[in-house]
């Protein structure tokens, strides 16, 4: 056999074997599934739970701000502005912390549900559909994860405790000791 004819034939046979094995999609199923996080949060009720909790937190923080303003009646204009600015900063920081914590707590519930679903189905990963360019319908497990999370309750932190520093006037006098 001619040496030049044998090389293309061998290359063709090798590539056919390799490609043939790689293109057998019917035998291997994807072990990655995808989930639409927005739909999961909304349809499972987790987004409503978070919104309800954050509404209560917001009302609590506003109530604390009102209490603080009520205690400032004896302050001068300058001290009033300083106290109000400090209160706003503290309350805004607390609000951000509460939002982040609530988001983390909801995400923990979703992750736990996803891990349980993966374990039951023998899947290696669940990715957000928003991270994919395209997803086959059979690999979208949003509805199944929503059904699994439908009755889950998120254990949110207790409402923040608002305490006020007691000031009776502009004078820098130490507060009275409790009896």
C-alpha positions in Angstrom: 0.0 0.0 0.0 1.2 3.5 -0.8 2.5 5.3 2.2 0.6 8.6 1.3 -2.7 6.8 0.9 -2.5 5.0 4.2 -2.2 8.1 6.4 -5.4 9.8 5.3 -7.3 6.5 5.7 -5.9 6.0 9.2 -6.7 9.6 10.2 -10.3 9.1 8.8 -10.8 5.9 10.8 -9.4 7.4 14.1 -11.5 10.5 13.8 -14.6 8.5 12.9 -14.1 6.4 16.1 -13.5 9.4 18.3 -16.3 11.5 16.9 -18.7 8.6 16.8 -18.2 8.0 20.5 -18.5 11.7 21.4 -21.7 12.3 19.4 -23.7 9.6 21.1 -26.0 12.0 22.9 -28.8 9.5 23.4 -26.7 7.4 25.7 -25.5 10.2 28.0 -28.0 12.5 29.8 -26.9 15.9 31.1 -26.4 15.9 34.9 -26.8 19.6 35.1 -30.3 21.1 35.5 -31.4 24.7 35.4 -33.8 26.8 37.5 -35.4 30.2 37.0 -34.7 31.8 40.4 -37.1 34.6 39.9 -40.0 32.2 39.3 -38.9 29.9 42.2 -38.9 32.8 44.6 -42.2 34.2 43.4 -44.2 31.0 42.8 -43.0 29.3 45.9 -44.1 32.2 48.1 -40.6 32.8 49.4 -40.5 36.3 47.9 -43.8 37.1 49.7 -42.4 35.9 53.0 -39.3 38.0 52.5 -41.4 41.1 51.6 -43.6 40.6 54.6 -40.7 40.3 56.9 -38.9 43.3 55.5 -42.2 45.4 55.7 -42.3 44.6 59.5 -38.6 45.5 59.8 -39.2 48.8 58.0 -42.1 49.7 60.2 -40.1 48.8 63.3 -37.3 51.0 62.2 -39.7 53.9 61.4 -41.3 53.5 64.8 -37.8 53.7 66.4 -37.1 56.9 64.4 -40.3 58.4 65.6 -39.5 57.5 69.3 -36.1 59.2 68.8 -37.6 62.3 67.4 -40.0 62.6 70.3 -37.1 62.6 72.7 -35.4 65.5 71.0 -37.8 68.2 72.1 -35.3 69.8 74.5 -32.4 69.9 72.0 -31.1 73.0 70.3 -31.4 73.1 66.5 -27.7 72.2 66.0 -27.9 69.2 68.4 -31.3 68.2 66.8 -29.7 68.1 63.3 -26.7 66.1 64.6 -28.9 63.6 66.4 -31.3 63.2 63.4 -28.3 62.7 61.0 -26.8 60.1 63.3 -30.2 58.3 63.6 -30.7 58.2 59.9 -27.2 56.8 59.3 -27.8 54.1 62.0 -31.3 53.2 60.7 -30.1 53.1 57.1 -27.2 50.8 58.0 -29.6 48.5 60.0 -32.0 48.5 57.0 -29.3 47.3 54.7 -28.2 44.6 57.1 -31.7 43.4 57.5 -32.2 43.3 53.7 -29.0 41.3 53.2 -29.8 38.9 56.0 -33.3 38.3 54.6 -31.9 37.6 51.1 -29.3 35.2 52.6 -32.0 33.4 54.6 -34.2 32.9 51.6 -31.3 31.8 49.5 -30.4 29.2 52.1 -33.9 27.7 51.9 -33.7 27.5 48.1 -30.2 26.0 48.3 -31.3 23.4 50.8 -34.3 22.5 48.6 -32.1 22.3 45.5 -29.6 20.0 47.3 -32.4 17.7 48.4 -33.9 17.6 44.8 -30.4 16.9 43.4 -29.9 14.1 45.8 -33.2 12.5 45.0 -32.7 12.8 41.3 -29.0 11.9 41.1 -28.1 15.2 39.5 -24.7 16.8 40.0 -25.6 20.5 39.7 -28.4 23.0 39.4 -27.6 26.3 37.8 -29.6 29.5 37.4 -31.2 29.6 34.0 -30.2 33.3 33.8 -26.6 32.2 33.5 -27.2 30.0 30.4 -27.5 31.1 26.8 -30.0 28.4 26.1 -31.6 25.5 28.0 -33.5 22.5 26.8 -37.0 22.3 28.3 -36.4 19.0 29.9 -33.4 20.4 31.8 -35.4 23.2 33.4 -36.5 22.0 36.8 -38.1 25.3 38.0 -41.6 23.8 38.4 -40.3 20.9 40.4 -38.3 23.1 42.7 -41.2 25.4 43.2 -43.4 22.5 44.2 -40.7 21.3 46.7 -40.4 24.8 48.3 -44.1 25.7 48.3 -44.7 24.9 52.0 -41.3 26.0 53.3 -41.1 28.7 55.9 -38.1 30.9 56.2 -36.8 31.4 59.7 -36.1 35.1 59.6 -34.3 36.9 62.4 -36.4 38.7 65.1 -37.2 42.3 64.4 -34.4 44.7 65.4 -34.5 46.1 68.9 -34.5 49.9 68.9 -33.1 51.5 72.0 -32.7 55.2 72.6 -30.0 57.1 74.4 -31.6 59.2 77.0 -30.8 62.9 76.8 -32.6 65.5 78.8 -31.0 68.7 77.5 -28.0 70.1 75.6 -25.8 69.7 78.6 -23.4 66.8 78.5 -24.6 65.4 81.8 -24.3 61.7 82.5 -27.6 59.8 82.5 -29.1 58.9 85.9 -28.3 55.5 87.2 -31.3 53.1 87.4 -32.6 52.5 90.9 
